[in-house]
Amino acid sequence: MRQARGSAFDHFFDNLSAGDPTAIAIAIGFGLLVCFAAGVAIYDRRQRAKDGKKRREN
């Protein structure tokens, strides 16, 4: 009754290499999400450093 279906990641990467538009859109969306999160983290780190300098000066 149980069938070996393979990993969801294997299917996703197979579809991505085949040029499936849905897989491409998911990959682009995930990439944009990672870039946004990295940008927010970098901005937050810089702001915290600036605030730390201001506090030390006062």
ABEGO torsion letter per residue (X at the ends): XBBBAEBAAAAAAAAAAAGBAAAAAAAAAAAAAAAAAAAAAAAAAAAAAAAAAAAAAX
